[in-house]
Amino acid sequence: MNIKIFNAGYCTCPEHLAIQNGRWKNIRFPAMFALLEHPQLGRLLFDTGYSHRFFEETKSFPNRVYRWLTPVTLREEDLAIHQLASMGIKPNDVDYVLISHFHADHIAALNDFKKARYIFLPQAYEKVRSSHGLNAFSKAFLPGLIPNDFDERSVPIKIQQSILLDGEYAPFKTGYDLLGDQSIIAVELPGHAFGQMGIFARQSNDLFFFVADATWLKRGIIQNSPPHKIANLLFSDPAEYKNTLGKLHDYQNNHSSVHVIPSHCEETLAQYIPSLSL
C-alpha cells in the first residue's frame, strides 16, 4: 500500500490536561486522517478530521460547549476533500472510511464521501447511535455528523472473526484482518472511547500503527504517562485507558522501528506532514 498522512484542522488545549506534568501552555492538537491506497481494493481513509459541518453542528447548546472547550481552527484548504483533490482524488474515489471511534474530530467529514463504505467496530457505533442532546454531548458525539444512509453503507467488523496475531504485534494477541490480506490489521484500543480501534498498516517494509486517541501525545506512550485525572471525565473507562496505554508502552519498547502515530500529537505528525510547522 501507499500511505499518506494529513491533518484537517486542529483544536487547542492546555498541555497539562493531555499528559501528567505537562505545561499549562495551550498547544495544538491536529486532527489527523490518513490515506491508504491499496493496489486491489482502492482508496481508504483512516478517519476524516474536521469539516465545516462540525461548526454547523456546534452552533447551539449543548453542542456549542464542545466548541468552547476545544476551540477549533480549520482553513478551507485543510479540508480532507481539498487535500485529496490536490492529488487528483475526488470524493467519490474514496472507497472506504475506517472509523477509529465516533468522536466529532474523527468523523466530521463523513458526509463529504458519498460513495464510501464505513468500517468500524460495531460496539463503537452501538454505544452512541441512539444518543441525543446532553447524552450525546457527554460522549463527544454529534449525531448530525452521521450521514443519513450510514447504515446502508456500513460494513461493521465481524468481531467473531478475530485472528490470532504473531509476535510482530505483541502484546496485542488478537486483531481483525480488514482486507483479507493482512495489509491492514485492526486492534481494539479501549478506554478513551467505547469500541475504539487502531490499525496496523503496511507500506513496503514499513509498518505503521495508527493508535487514534489511545494517547494524545506520543510522550504519553514513551513515558507510560496518562493525561491529567480530570480527563477521566471524558473517557469511557479510565482503567481500560491505562491498560491500553501500558500495552502501547510495551509495544513501543519492543518494536522501535514501527511508526506509532497518535491522531493528535503535533510533534509526531510533523515528521510526516511537511506543511505542519511546530
N, C-alpha and C positions, 0 to 999 in steps of 0.2 A: 504494500500500500504506500501511497504518498500521503504524508501528514503535514498539515499546516495549522499553525496556532494564531488566533486573533483575539482581540477584545472588543466588545461592543459597549462602550461607555464604562463608567466607574462610579462608585459611591465613596464617601469618606466617613471615617470613624476614628476615634482615638485608638492608638496602637495598644494601649494598656488593656483594652477590652478584648483584643484579639490574641494576646499572649501574656502570660503572667510576667510581671516585672517589665512590661513594655513601657514606652514613653507615653506621656499624656498628650503628645502632639497628634493632631489629625493626620492620617495617612490615607493614600488612595488604595482602593480595592477594585482592580479591574474585573469586569465581568467577562471571563474567558469563554470562547467557544472554539471548537476545533473542526477542521475539515479533514475527513478521511476518505481518500479516493481509492476504491477497491477495483482491481482490474476487471473483475467479472460482475460484481454486484452494484457498481455505480458509486455515487457520492453520498456520504453520510456526514451528518453533523453530530458532534457531541455538545449538547446544549445550544443555546442561541444568544445569550447575553441579553442586554436591554433592547427595547424598541420604543417608539413613540407611544405605543399602546400602554406602556407602563404608566406614563403621565396621565393618560385618559382615565385609567382605572384607579388612580390615586387622587382624583380631584376632590372627593368628598369624604367625610368621616364614615367609618373608622379608617378606611384605607389611606387617607391623607397622612395619618400618623406614620405610616410606613415611610413616606417620602421625607417627613421631618426627621425621623430617627436616622435614616441613611440617605443624606442628600445625594442626588444622582446628577452627574454631568454626562450628557450624550450629544455629540455633534452629528449632523446629518451624515457625514462621510464615515462615521463609526458604525452605522447600522450594518448588520450582517449582510443584508441584501446588496448593499452598495460595495462592501469589501469583496464579496464574491463576484459581483459584476465586473470589478476591475480585473478579474481573472478570466472573464468571459463566461462565467457561470450564472445562468438565470435562476430565479427562484424555483421554477418548475423542473430544473435539472437536479434538484436535491431529492434523492430517493428515500432517505430515512433520516429521522432525527432521533438520536439516542438521548433520553432524558435521564439525567443523573438523579434528580428529585424535583419536586414541584414548587420550589420557591420561585418568586417572581423574576429574580435576576437570571434564572436559568431557562425560563420558558416564555419570556416576554415576547419573543418574535415568532412563536409557533404559527401564528396566523399568516405570516409572510410566505410560508412554504406550502402552497395549496395542494401539491401532489404528493408530498412526503408522507411516509408512514411512520408511526411513532413506536419506539421500542423502549420499554421501561419495566421495572419490577412491579408486578400487579399490586402488591401490598402498598406501594408508594401512592398510587392513584386512589385505591380504595379508601385510604385514610383521609383523603381530602375531598373526594368528588362530591360529597353531599354537604360540604361546609359552605356557609354563607355568613356575611356580616362579621360580627366580632369573633365568632368561632373560626372563620377562615382567616381573619387577620391574625389571630393568635398562632396560626400555623404558617404565617408568612405566605399565604396562598391567596391569589387574586383570581376568583372564578372567571372573570371576564377575559382572562388571557387564554382560556381553553377554547379552541375552535369548535364551532357548532357540530362539525362532523367528526369530532375527535374519536368517538367510539368506533365509528366505521373504519377509520384509518389506523386504528391501534393494533399493534402486534405485541401484546404483553408477553414477557418472558415466561416460559413454562417452567416454573420452579421445580417441578417434579423431574425435570430432565437435566439436573445439575451433573457436572462431571467432576471426577477427581483430578486434582492438579498435582503436577510433579514438583520437585524441589526448586525449580526455577521460580515458583510463585510462593514458596514458604515464607511466612507461616500461614498463608491462605491455602486452605485444604480443598475447598470446593469452589466451583465457579460455573459459568454458563457460556458455552461456545455459541456466540450470537450468529455467526455466519456459516457455521459448519466446517470451517477450515482452520480454526484456531488462530485466525488473524486478529480477532477481537474477542477477548475473554472478559466477561463481566464478573465482578465480585461484589458481595454485599458489604457495605460500609455503614452500619447502623450507628445511631446516636445523635448525629446532627439533625437528621430528618428521618422519619419512619420510611423504610424501604429505599434509602439512598444507595446508589450503586456507583462504583468506579469501574474503569475499563483499562485493561492492558491492550495496547495496540502495537503491532509490529511493523516497522518500516525497514526493510532490508535487514541489516544486522543490529539495528537499534530497537530497543523495547521501551515504549512509553507507558507510564502508569498515571492516568488521569484520576485523581482522588477526590474531585469535586470539593465539598466543604467539610471533609473529614478533618481538615485543619485549614485555617485561614492563611497562615504563614508557614513557609517551609521550615522556618526555625522551630516551629512547634513540633514537627516530626523529629528533627535532628536532636532537639533537647528533651523530647518527650514531655513538652510543656503545654498544658491545656490553656484555654482562654481564662480570663477573669471569671470568678464564680458567678458574677451577675449574668454571664452568657448562658448559664444553665437554664435560665428562664426561657431561653429561645430554643433549647434542644428538646428533641422528643424523648431522649433517655440519656441523662448525663453520665450514668455509669457505663452504658454501652459506648458513649463517646470516648471515654478514657480507655476502654478496652480496645476500640478500633485504633485510637492514636498509638497505643502501645504496640499493636501489630505493625503499624506503618513504621514506627521507630525501629523495630526489629528488622523489618523488610529492608529499609534503607541501609542499615548497618551491614546487612549480608548481601546486598545487591547494589553496590555503589555505582555501577555503570549504567543502571536503569535511570531513565529520565522520569523522576517522580514530580508530578505537576499538580499542585493545588490550584483551584479555579480562580483564586483571588490574590495570590501572592505576587505583588508587582516585581519584587526582586527576582523571583524565578521567571516570570513571564517575559521580563525584559531581555532574557537570554535568547528568546525565540521570536520575539516581536520587535524588529528593528526600530519601528516608529515609537515604541513605548519608552519614553525617557524618564529616568528616576528623578 
